[in-house]
Amino acid sequence: MNPKERIARRVALEVQPGSLVNLGIGLPSMVANYLPEHVDVFFQAENGVIGLGARPPEGMEDPNLTDAGGGFVTAVPGAASIDSAMSFGIIRGGHLDMTVLGGLQVDERGYLANWMVPGKMVPGMGGAMDLVAGAKRVIVAMVHTAKGTPKIVPECALPLTAERRVSLIVTEMAVIEPTEEGLVLREVASDSSVDDVIAATSAKLIVDEPPSEMKLA
C-alpha cells in the first residue's frame, strides 16, 4: 500500500454517515474510493456539485462531471449541480460537516499552510481559505515529510491558509490531533514507531499515553 492510499483509507474512517463533506484536490479526492459500504455521504466540490462519487472506470469518464481540480468523478443518486454563489454560501455559511485538504505545512498551533508552493506560480488559494474557516471539521491529509524535510513544523514558513486550528492531521506515519496544549500523537502506523514519528517531525509532539495503532478502512 503506497503512502497516499494509506492516508486516504485512514481519513475515510472519519467520514460520518449522512454528512456533507468537501474533498480537496489531489490526495484528499482519493478518500471517496475507500468509504465503507454502509456510509452514505454527500461530497461537495466548490465548482458546483453536491453528490460526487468515486472516480469512474477508465473509458467511462464524463468531461462535464469533474471535481474542483478537474479530475473525473461520478455522481450518486440525488446529486445536484449548483452555481458558485450557492456553493460558497454553503462553505462560508458553516454548513459543511467536514473538509479534507492537502497540506504543505502544519505548525504547533495547528495552523495550515497549503496554497503557496515555493518557486512555482500558483493561481491563488482557491477555496482553501473559505474551507478552513467555514467547515465544522478540517482534516489535513498529507505525507509526513517532503524529500526528507518535516512538514509538521514549529511555525509555518509559508503563508497561512487561515488562522484557525485544524481538527486532525493524517499522514502515512501517524494521526496527530492539534489541541490547545499542542500537537497530540494519537495513532502510529504499524510500520513506524513513536521514535520514528518524532524524528520525522520538527514540531514538538505530546505523547502522554502510548498511541494506538493506526486504523485503516
Sine and cosine of phi, psi and omega as CSV:
sin_phi,cos_phi,sin_psi,cos_psi,sin_omega,cos_omega
0.00,0.00,0.82,-0.58,-0.01,-1.00
-0.98,0.22,0.30,-0.95,-0.09,-1.00
-0.84,0.55,-0.66,0.76,-0.04,-1.00
-0.92,0.40,-0.64,0.77,0.04,-1.00
-0.90,0.43,-0.66,0.75,0.01,-1.00
-0.87,0.50,-0.71,0.71,0.00,-1.00
-0.88,0.47,-0.73,0.69,-0.02,-1.00
-0.89,0.46,-0.64,0.77,0.02,-1.00
-0.91,0.42,-0.62,0.78,0.00,-1.00
-0.94,0.34,-0.67,0.74,0.00,-1.00
-0.90,0.44,-0.57,0.82,-0.01,-1.00
-0.84,0.55,-0.48,0.87,0.01,-1.00
-0.95,0.32,-0.28,0.96,0.00,-1.00
-1.00,0.09,-0.22,0.98,-0.06,-1.00
-0.98,0.18,0.85,-0.53,-0.05,-1.00
-1.00,-0.06,0.61,-0.79,0.03,-1.00
-0.83,0.56,0.64,-0.77,0.05,-1.00
0.98,0.19,0.13,0.99,-0.07,-1.00
-1.00,-0.03,0.31,-0.95,0.09,-1.00
-0.95,-0.31,0.88,-0.47,-0.20,-0.98
-0.77,-0.64,0.69,-0.73,0.11,-0.99
-0.97,-0.25,0.74,-0.67,0.06,-1.00
-0.94,-0.34,0.79,-0.61,0.00,-1.00
-0.96,0.29,0.02,-1.00,-0.04,-1.00
-0.96,0.28,0.56,-0.83,0.09,-1.00
1.00,0.09,-0.76,-0.65,-0.06,-1.00
-0.78,0.63,-0.72,0.70,-0.03,-1.00
-0.84,0.55,-0.52,0.85,-0.02,-1.00
-0.91,0.41,-0.33,0.95,0.01,-1.00
-0.94,0.33,-0.32,0.95,-0.07,-1.00
-0.85,0.53,-0.59,0.81,-0.03,-1.00
-0.87,0.49,-0.40,0.92,-0.03,-1.00
-0.98,0.21,-0.21,0.98,-0.15,-0.99
-0.84,-0.55,0.30,0.96,0.05,-1.00
-0.93,0.37,0.66,-0.75,0.13,-0.99
-0.85,0.52,0.51,-0.86,-0.10,-1.00
-0.86,0.50,-0.52,0.86,-0.08,-1.00
-0.99,0.14,-0.07,1.00,-0.06,-1.00
-1.00,-0.05,0.94,-0.33,0.09,-1.00
-0.99,-0.13,0.86,-0.51,-0.10,-1.00
-0.57,-0.82,0.48,-0.88,0.08,-1.00
-0.96,-0.28,0.88,-0.48,0.08,-1.00
-1.00,-0.02,0.69,-0.73,-0.02,-1.00
-0.91,-0.41,0.63,-0.77,0.13,-0.99
-0.86,-0.50,0.66,-0.75,-0.11,-0.99
-0.92,0.38,-0.23,0.97,0.07,-1.00
-0.98,0.21,0.00,1.00,0.19,-0.98
0.91,-0.41,0.64,0.77,0.05,-1.00
-0.71,-0.71,0.69,-0.72,0.20,-0.98
-0.85,-0.52,0.82,-0.57,-0.02,-1.00
0.95,-0.32,0.61,0.79,0.05,-1.00
-0.96,0.29,0.61,-0.79,0.10,-0.99
-0.95,-0.33,-0.21,-0.98,-0.01,-1.00
-0.94,0.33,0.18,-0.98,0.05,-1.00
-0.88,0.48,0.67,-0.74,-0.01,-1.00
-0.96,0.29,0.35,-0.94,0.09,-1.00
-0.88,0.48,0.46,-0.89,0.00,-1.00
-0.84,0.53,0.75,-0.66,-0.03,-1.00
1.00,-0.08,-0.17,0.99,-0.02,-1.00
-0.94,-0.34,0.26,0.97,-0.04,-1.00
-0.94,0.35,0.63,-0.78,0.08,-1.00
-0.94,-0.35,0.91,-0.42,-0.05,-1.00
-0.89,0.45,-0.26,0.97,0.02,-1.00
-1.00,-0.03,-0.01,1.00,-0.05,-1.00
-0.81,-0.58,0.99,-0.13,-0.04,-1.00
-0.69,-0.72,0.30,-0.95,0.13,-0.99
-1.00,0.07,-0.10,-0.99,-0.08,-1.00
-0.91,0.42,-0.37,0.93,0.02,-1.00
-1.00,-0.05,0.06,1.00,-0.01,-1.00
1.00,0.06,0.09,1.00,0.03,-1.00
-0.98,0.20,0.58,-0.81,-0.01,-1.00
-0.94,0.34,0.67,-0.75,0.01,-1.00
-0.67,-0.74,0.12,-0.99,0.14,-0.99
-0.94,-0.35,0.12,-0.99,0.05,-1.00
-0.85,-0.53,0.68,-0.74,0.01,-1.00
-1.00,0.04,0.34,-0.94,0.07,-1.00
-0.82,0.58,0.75,-0.66,-0.03,-1.00
1.00,-0.05,0.04,1.00,0.01,-1.00
-0.90,0.43,0.44,-0.90,-0.03,-1.00
-0.70,-0.71,0.56,-0.83,0.13,-0.99
-0.98,-0.20,0.78,-0.63,-0.04,-1.00
-0.77,-0.64,0.28,-0.96,0.02,-1.00
-1.00,0.10,0.16,-0.99,-0.07,-1.00
-0.90,0.43,-0.56,0.83,-0.01,-1.00
-0.89,0.46,-0.70,0.71,0.02,-1.00
-0.94,0.35,-0.63,0.78,-0.01,-1.00
-0.86,0.52,-0.73,0.68,-0.01,-1.00
-0.98,0.20,-0.37,0.93,0.14,-0.99
-0.91,0.42,-0.62,0.79,0.07,-1.00
-0.90,0.45,-0.71,0.71,-0.04,-1.00
-0.93,0.38,-0.79,0.62,-0.09,-1.00
-0.96,0.28,-0.36,0.93,0.00,-1.00
-0.99,0.10,0.02,1.00,0.04,-1.00
0.98,0.20,0.42,0.91,-0.07,-1.00
-1.00,-0.04,-0.17,0.99,0.04,-1.00
-0.98,0.19,0.78,-0.63,0.06,-1.00
-0.95,0.30,-0.56,0.83,-0.07,-1.00
-0.36,-0.93,0.54,-0.84,0.21,-0.98
-0.79,-0.61,0.56,-0.83,0.06,-1.00
-0.88,-0.47,0.86,-0.51,-0.08,-1.00
-0.79,-0.61,0.49,-0.87,0.15,-0.99
-0.97,0.26,0.21,-0.98,-0.03,-1.00
-0.59,-0.81,0.58,-0.82,0.16,-0.99
-0.99,-0.10,-0.63,0.77,0.08,-1.00
-0.49,-0.87,0.51,-0.86,0.22,-0.98
-0.73,-0.68,0.70,-0.71,-0.07,-1.00
-0.98,-0.21,-0.03,-1.00,-0.09,-1.00
-0.90,0.43,-0.34,0.94,0.07,-1.00
-0.99,0.13,-0.17,0.98,-0.09,-1.00
1.00,0.05,0.25,0.97,0.02,-1.00
-0.99,0.11,0.63,-0.78,-0.10,-1.00
-0.97,-0.26,0.64,-0.77,0.22,-0.98
-0.84,-0.55,0.88,-0.48,-0.09,-1.00
-0.54,-0.84,0.29,0.96,-0.09,-1.00
-0.82,-0.57,-0.39,0.92,-0.01,-1.00
-0.96,-0.29,0.91,-0.41,0.00,-1.00
-1.00,-0.05,0.85,-0.52,-0.03,-1.00
-0.84,0.55,0.75,-0.66,0.07,-1.00
0.98,0.18,0.07,1.00,-0.01,-1.00
-0.81,-0.58,0.56,-0.83,0.07,-1.00
-0.98,0.20,0.78,-0.63,0.05,-1.00
-0.80,-0.60,0.56,-0.83,-0.05,-1.00
-0.96,0.29,-0.20,0.98,-0.06,-1.00
0.71,-0.70,-0.02,-1.00,-0.09,-1.00
-0.99,0.13,-0.07,1.00,0.02,-1.00
0.86,0.51,-0.72,-0.69,0.00,-1.00
-1.00,-0.05,0.08,1.00,-0.12,-0.99
-0.86,0.51,-0.69,0.72,-0.02,-1.00
-0.88,0.48,-0.70,0.71,0.01,-1.00
-0.90,0.44,-0.65,0.76,-0.03,-1.00
-0.91,0.41,-0.70,0.71,0.00,-1.00
-0.91,0.41,-0.60,0.80,-0.03,-1.00
-0.98,0.22,-0.50,0.87,-0.18,-0.98
-0.97,-0.25,-0.46,0.89,-0.07,-1.00
-0.96,0.29,0.53,-0.85,0.00,-1.00
-0.93,0.38,-0.62,0.78,0.09,-1.00
-0.80,-0.60,0.64,-0.77,0.03,-1.00
-0.83,-0.56,0.90,-0.44,0.01,-1.00
-0.93,-0.36,0.78,-0.63,0.05,-1.00
-0.99,-0.13,0.84,-0.54,0.01,-1.00
-0.92,-0.40,0.94,-0.35,-0.05,-1.00
-0.41,-0.91,0.38,-0.92,0.11,-0.99
-0.94,0.34,0.45,-0.89,-0.17,-0.99
-0.94,0.33,-0.59,0.81,0.00,-1.00
-0.72,-0.69,0.35,-0.94,0.09,-1.00
-0.89,-0.46,0.96,-0.29,-0.05,-1.00
0.80,0.59,0.65,0.76,0.04,-1.00
1.00,0.04,-0.11,0.99,0.00,-1.00
-1.00,-0.07,0.80,-0.60,-0.01,-1.00
-0.85,0.52,0.61,-0.79,0.06,-1.00
-0.97,-0.25,-0.17,0.98,0.10,-1.00
-0.97,-0.24,0.94,-0.33,-0.30,-0.95
-0.80,-0.60,0.30,-0.95,0.05,-1.00
-0.87,0.49,-0.67,0.74,0.02,-1.00
-0.53,-0.85,0.69,-0.72,-0.03,-1.00
-0.91,0.41,0.75,-0.66,0.09,-1.00
-1.00,0.05,-0.32,0.95,0.01,-1.00
-1.00,-0.09,0.35,-0.94,0.01,-1.00
-0.86,0.51,0.68,-0.73,0.00,-1.00
-0.94,0.34,0.55,-0.83,0.10,-0.99
-0.97,0.24,-0.64,0.77,0.06,-1.00
-0.29,-0.96,0.45,-0.90,0.04,-1.00
-1.00,-0.03,0.93,0.37,0.05,-1.00
-0.58,-0.81,0.70,-0.71,0.01,-1.00
-0.93,0.36,0.76,-0.66,0.06,-1.00
-0.97,0.25,0.25,-0.97,-0.10,-0.99
-1.00,0.07,-0.59,0.81,-0.11,-0.99
-0.37,-0.93,0.54,-0.84,0.10,-1.00
-0.88,-0.48,0.82,-0.58,0.02,-1.00
-0.86,-0.51,0.86,-0.51,0.09,-1.00
-0.85,-0.52,0.01,-1.00,0.04,-1.00
-0.95,0.31,-0.22,0.97,-0.03,-1.00
-0.98,-0.21,-0.50,0.87,-0.20,-0.98
-0.32,-0.95,0.25,-0.97,0.20,-0.98
-0.89,-0.45,0.83,-0.56,-0.10,-0.99
-0.81,-0.58,0.74,-0.67,0.00,-1.00
-0.94,-0.33,0.89,-0.45,0.12,-0.99
-0.94,0.33,0.74,-0.68,0.01,-1.00
-0.72,-0.69,0.05,-1.00,0.07,-1.00
-0.86,0.51,-0.54,0.84,-0.04,-1.00
-0.99,0.14,-0.36,0.93,-0.05,-1.00
0.63,-0.77,-0.30,-0.95,-0.06,-1.00
-1.00,0.01,0.90,-0.43,-0.06,-1.00
-0.98,-0.18,0.81,-0.59,0.04,-1.00
-0.98,0.19,0.92,-0.38,-0.08,-1.00
-0.99,-0.15,-0.65,0.76,-0.05,-1.00
-0.64,-0.76,0.49,-0.87,0.05,-1.00
-0.77,-0.63,0.68,-0.73,0.00,-1.00
-0.89,0.46,0.43,-0.90,-0.09,-1.00
-0.89,0.45,-0.46,0.89,-0.02,-1.00
-0.99,-0.16,0.27,0.96,0.07,-1.00
-0.79,-0.61,0.23,-0.97,0.08,-1.00
-0.83,-0.55,0.19,-0.98,0.07,-1.00
-0.85,0.53,-0.67,0.74,0.01,-1.00
-0.89,0.45,-0.61,0.79,0.04,-1.00
-0.88,0.48,-0.70,0.72,-0.02,-1.00
-0.91,0.41,-0.70,0.72,0.00,-1.00
-0.88,0.47,-0.64,0.76,-0.01,-1.00
-0.92,0.39,-0.48,0.88,-0.03,-1.00
-1.00,-0.04,0.10,0.99,-0.07,-1.00
-0.81,-0.58,0.85,-0.53,0.01,-1.00
-1.00,0.09,-0.34,0.94,0.09,-1.00
-0.97,0.24,0.38,-0.92,0.06,-1.00
-0.97,0.25,0.73,-0.69,0.05,-1.00
-0.94,-0.34,0.63,-0.78,0.06,-1.00
-1.00,-0.08,0.84,-0.54,0.01,-1.00
-0.80,-0.60,0.96,0.26,-0.02,-1.00
-0.97,0.23,-0.53,0.85,0.00,-1.00
-0.77,-0.64,0.46,-0.89,0.05,-1.00
-0.86,0.51,0.84,-0.55,-0.01,-1.00
-0.93,0.38,0.47,-0.88,0.04,-1.00
-0.99,0.15,0.22,-0.98,0.04,-1.00
-0.97,0.26,0.65,-0.76,-0.05,-1.00
-0.88,0.48,0.77,-0.64,0.04,-1.00
-1.00,0.05,0.44,-0.90,0.02,-1.00
-0.70,-0.72,0.59,-0.81,0.06,-1.00
-0.96,0.29,0.00,0.00,0.00,0.00
